[in-house]
Amino acid sequence: MRQALIIFARLPRPGEVKTRLGKEVGMAEASEIYREFAQHVILIGDQLAATGTRIYLFYDAVAKEQDIRAWIRHLFVFAPQSGESLGERMQRAFDKAFMEGAGRCVIIGTDLPELEASAVINAFDRLDSHDVVIGPSTDGGYYLLGMNRPTKEIFEGIKWSTDSVYRESIKRLDSLSLLYSVLPELADIDTMEDYENYLSRQRNA
């Protein structure tokens, strides 16, 4: 069964990424932090690609594909994000991957320096026995979502960019009677507090 990994990414330009963190450390420094985190996730994409997984890189629609390709020199499928809300953009990304032959599909973002390739592989494996797999993040959202068939209803009725996204999504999955599996919680790095806690964990490790 062919599988696809979708990565949502933005160009690491000052003032356009990690703006909440940038208010504390400066926008230039925040963009470099974002670049480092994104490249970690891109390496995960490389690891999955080596196993036969098709990798999609969906970039922010305001960016130019040539700029994205100049930064990410990998043999991924590049496509612009489309849609008004995050949910709509994710739904359309899933639809494209499934339409192009994926039998199961997982999406991740680029704010996840502590995500490991093994966790993504585990997510794909869980889709053998579940309809959906979801990874909650410490900010109330989720860092990973996977499914084995297109199910647009998952993205309906969610208040995006709030701390209730994960909770509302679980209620939605329950209402749809979908069998889902929950991954261990991970931290998104969006604020100075997030970043300091991340650095502290790295030092302790």
C-alpha positions as CSV (number, residue, x, y, z in Angstrom):
1,M,0.0,0.0,0.0
2,R,1.5,3.3,-1.1
3,Q,1.9,5.8,1.6
4,A,2.4,9.6,1.6
5,L,3.9,12.0,4.1
6,I,2.7,15.6,3.8
7,I,4.9,18.4,5.3
8,F,3.5,22.0,5.6
9,A,6.3,24.5,5.5
10,R,7.0,28.2,5.0
11,L,10.0,30.1,3.7
12,P,12.3,31.1,6.7
13,R,12.0,34.8,6.1
14,P,12.3,37.3,9.1
15,G,8.9,38.6,10.1
16,E,7.0,35.8,8.4
17,V,7.8,32.8,10.6
18,K,7.9,32.4,14.4
19,T,6.7,35.9,14.9
20,R,5.7,35.4,18.6
21,L,9.1,34.0,19.3
22,G,10.6,36.8,17.2
23,K,9.2,39.5,19.5
24,E,11.5,38.1,22.2
25,V,14.6,37.1,20.3
26,G,14.3,39.2,17.2
27,M,12.8,38.3,13.9
28,A,16.1,37.4,12.2
29,E,17.0,35.0,15.0
30,A,13.5,33.5,15.0
31,S,13.7,32.8,11.3
32,E,16.9,30.9,11.8
33,I,15.4,28.9,14.6
34,Y,12.5,28.1,12.2
35,R,15.0,27.1,9.5
36,E,16.7,24.7,11.9
37,F,13.5,23.1,13.0
38,A,12.2,22.8,9.4
39,Q,15.4,21.2,8.2
40,H,15.0,18.6,11.0
41,V,11.5,17.7,9.7
42,I,12.8,17.7,6.1
43,L,15.4,15.1,7.1
44,I,12.6,13.0,8.5
45,G,11.1,13.3,5.0
46,D,14.3,12.0,3.6
47,Q,14.3,9.0,5.9
48,L,10.7,8.1,5.0
49,A,11.4,8.6,1.3
50,A,14.2,6.0,1.5
51,T,11.5,3.5,2.6
52,G,9.3,4.3,-0.5
53,T,7.1,6.9,1.1
54,R,6.1,9.7,-1.3
55,I,6.9,13.1,0.3
56,Y,4.7,16.1,-0.4
57,L,6.0,19.6,0.6
58,F,3.1,22.0,0.7
59,Y,4.3,25.5,1.0
60,D,2.6,28.8,2.0
61,A,0.8,30.1,-1.1
62,V,2.5,33.5,-0.8
63,A,5.9,31.9,-1.5
64,K,7.2,31.2,-5.0
65,E,7.9,27.5,-5.8
66,Q,11.3,28.5,-7.2
67,D,12.3,30.0,-3.8
68,I,11.1,26.9,-2.0
69,R,13.0,24.6,-4.3
70,A,16.1,26.7,-3.9
71,W,15.9,26.2,-0.2
72,I,14.7,22.6,-0.1
73,R,16.8,20.7,-2.6
74,H,15.1,17.4,-2.2
75,L,13.1,15.1,-4.5
76,F,9.8,15.9,-3.0
77,V,6.5,16.7,-4.6
78,F,6.1,20.5,-4.2
79,A,2.6,22.2,-4.2
80,P,1.2,25.4,-2.9
81,Q,-1.3,25.3,0.0
82,S,-4.8,26.4,-0.9
83,G,-7.8,27.2,1.2
84,E,-8.9,29.8,3.7
85,S,-8.6,28.0,7.0
86,L,-5.8,25.6,8.2
87,G,-8.4,22.8,8.1
88,E,-9.3,23.5,4.5
89,R,-5.7,23.6,3.5
90,M,-5.0,20.3,5.2
91,Q,-8.1,18.7,3.7
92,R,-7.0,19.7,0.2
93,A,-3.5,18.4,0.8
94,F,-4.9,15.0,1.9
95,D,-7.2,15.0,-1.1
96,K,-4.3,15.5,-3.5
97,A,-2.2,12.7,-2.0
98,F,-5.1,10.3,-2.0
99,M,-6.1,11.2,-5.5
100,E,-2.6,10.5,-6.7
101,G,-2.6,7.0,-5.3
102,A,-1.8,7.1,-1.6
103,G,-3.4,4.3,0.4
104,R,-2.6,6.0,3.7
105,C,-1.4,9.5,4.5
106,V,0.1,11.5,7.4
107,I,0.6,15.2,7.7
108,I,3.1,17.1,10.0
109,G,4.3,20.6,10.4
110,T,7.7,22.1,10.8
111,D,7.7,23.3,14.5
112,L,8.7,19.9,15.8
113,P,12.4,19.6,16.6
114,E,11.6,16.7,19.0
115,L,9.7,14.6,16.4
116,E,11.5,11.4,15.4
117,A,11.2,9.5,12.1
118,S,10.3,6.4,14.2
119,A,7.1,8.2,15.5
120,V,6.0,8.9,11.9
121,I,6.6,5.3,10.9
122,N,4.6,4.2,14.0
123,A,1.8,6.5,12.9
124,F,1.7,4.8,9.5
125,D,1.7,1.4,11.1
126,R,-1.2,2.3,13.3
127,L,-3.2,3.1,10.2
128,D,-3.2,-0.6,9.4
129,S,-5.7,-1.1,12.2
130,H,-7.2,2.3,12.7
131,D,-9.1,4.9,10.5
132,V,-7.2,7.8,12.0
133,V,-4.0,8.5,14.0
134,I,-3.5,11.8,15.8
135,G,-0.7,13.3,17.8
136,P,-1.7,15.9,20.4
137,S,0.6,18.9,21.0
138,T,1.0,20.7,24.3
139,D,-0.7,23.9,23.0
140,G,-4.0,22.2,22.6
141,G,-3.6,21.4,18.9
142,Y,-2.1,18.4,17.2
143,Y,1.3,17.9,15.5
144,L,0.4,14.9,13.4
145,L,-2.8,13.6,11.7
146,G,-3.0,10.5,9.6
147,M,-5.9,8.7,7.8
148,N,-6.3,5.8,5.4
149,R,-9.0,7.3,3.3
150,P,-10.2,10.9,2.6
151,T,-12.5,12.1,5.3
152,K,-13.2,15.8,5.0
153,E,-15.6,15.8,7.9
154,I,-12.7,15.6,10.3
155,F,-11.9,19.2,9.4
156,E,-15.4,20.6,9.8
157,G,-16.6,22.6,12.8
158,I,-13.1,23.1,14.3
159,K,-12.0,26.5,15.7
160,W,-8.6,26.6,14.2
161,S,-5.6,28.2,15.9
162,T,-7.1,27.8,19.3
163,D,-6.2,25.7,22.3
164,S,-9.3,23.6,21.7
165,V,-8.3,22.1,18.3
166,Y,-7.3,18.7,19.6
167,R,-10.3,18.4,22.0
168,E,-12.8,19.4,19.3
169,S,-11.1,17.0,16.8
170,I,-11.5,14.1,19.2
171,K,-15.2,14.9,19.6
172,R,-15.5,15.1,15.8
173,L,-13.8,11.7,15.4
174,D,-16.2,10.2,18.1
175,S,-19.2,11.7,16.3
176,L,-18.1,10.1,13.1
177,S,-17.6,6.7,14.8
178,L,-14.0,6.5,13.5
179,L,-11.5,4.2,15.1
180,Y,-8.5,6.4,16.1
181,S,-5.2,6.0,17.8
182,V,-3.5,8.7,19.9
183,L,0.3,9.2,19.8
184,P,2.3,10.6,22.7
185,E,2.1,14.3,23.2
186,L,4.8,16.6,21.8
187,A,5.6,20.3,22.1
188,D,5.2,22.8,19.4
189,I,7.7,25.6,19.7
190,D,5.9,28.9,19.2
191,T,6.8,31.1,22.2
192,M,9.8,32.1,24.2
193,E,8.6,29.8,27.0
194,D,8.3,26.9,24.6
195,Y,11.8,27.6,23.3
196,E,13.4,27.8,26.7
197,N,11.7,24.6,27.8
198,Y,12.9,22.9,24.7
199,L,16.5,24.0,25.3
200,S,16.2,22.8,28.9
201,R,15.1,19.4,27.7
202,Q,18.0,19.3,25.3
203,R,20.5,20.1,28.0
204,N,19.1,17.5,30.3
205,A,19.2,14.9,27.5
